[in-house]
Amino acid sequence: MNPIAIPDTPYLLLTPGPLTTTASVKQQMLGDACTWDDDYNNLVQRVGARLVELATAAEGYTSVLMQGSGTACVESVIGSAVPADGKLVVMANGVYGKRIAQIADYLQIPYHLLDAGETATPDLVALQNLLTSDSEITHVAVVHSETTTGMLNPIDEIGRIVKAAGKTYIVDAMSSFGGIEMDLAELQIDFMISSANKCIQGVPGFGFVIARREAMQQIAGRARSLSLDLYDQWQCMEEHNGKWRFTSPTHVVRAFAQALNELEQEGGVAARAARYQANHRTLVAGMRALGFKTLLDDGLMSPIITSFYSPEHADYSFKRFYELLKARGFVIYPGKVSAADCFRIGNIGDIQPADMERLLAAIAESCYWQARPVAGAR
Ligand SMILES: *Cc1c(COP(=O)(O)O)cnc(C)c1O
């Protein structure tokens, strides 16, 4: 048989995970680590401790890593935190919010879905009313940076409402943690979920949860799945010095530790957030100059990913646009909004404003549906 041809990847990933990682992060994957060796487990412990430091300055928080993609980690939290007689409120304004409701469907957890559509902010009055009218509610879940559109949800205001009602607060901060400054204690978050391959700039393979230690201690025996039992995984890591219950993604963990070091070297979350914002600003200004329109108004956009309306031209096809950009060294992301024809460009990963300038030049060359070059194109 012929060997399987493995294509080169001579492009920058402008997608929200996996994303472009540094050579030094990838380099760490060349080591084959032993999963029960002390050196490896110590590394896991230091990674967990660093995540807690990044998440809050307050005491009383803990972390746990979980194999799988980010969704597995969300499913692990929903399935392990909500008790058998519990009820969830899911606030959604995009695919990732709705996915939490879908997880609840699979796990047969009763829930209310507060769906704001895809381009509106969550309805806080409706949340308040629900919490007042249904005393069976125990947990509220929301996405911070809704990667469907790039919208940033007001997790501080939602947290105040949730905690005033005495409920447990779950935040999917998958595409924002490490790229936008936040403090879990100030935001009153009980369980926060993110993953290796977003703003920390690691490679895919596991997610992680940062939780209030007391909230974590309360969830023993609630899990609806063995491999996604968050409490059991946490207990194993706590009691056995960073040991995972089942085969751990050793190469990914080593790369992630390097990614955490590089986040420090960059100047921490504040510096990274500033770079992502600069990427976003460069992108939006350049795209507007080329005649593209953003899906969201300026006040609603996050610096993580930006949605643009597709050109209203009969000859436009995303596939062709994508291929032209790929040939020029950039990979962009299709739209996920159902109500509008869009494409998306990620601002996160090992990407600098200068890369965005080069991207804009490539886009100006790739507007094949325009007969003449666009005014303002460089
Ligand atoms: C990336 C992402 C996820 C998880 O996606 P996976 O494909 O399972 O890694 C969940 N929520 C949000 C907001 C995300 O951006």
The ligand as a Gaussian input file, in Angstrom:
#p B3LYP/6-31G(d) Opt

LIG

0 1
 C      -14.239000      26.079000      21.004000
 C      -15.424000      26.257000      21.875000
 C      -16.022000      25.172000      22.549000
 C      -15.540000      23.752000      22.436000
 O      -15.416000      23.295000      21.180000
 P      -14.678000      21.942000      20.832000
 O      -14.787000      21.901000      19.350000
 O      -15.382000      20.833000      21.514000
 O      -13.262000      22.061000      21.351000
 C      -17.062000      25.430000      23.411000
 N      -17.514000      26.680000      23.613000
 C      -16.962000      27.740000      22.995000
 C      -17.486000      29.102000      23.293000
 C      -15.902000      27.567000      22.107000
 O      -15.358000      28.625000      21.497000

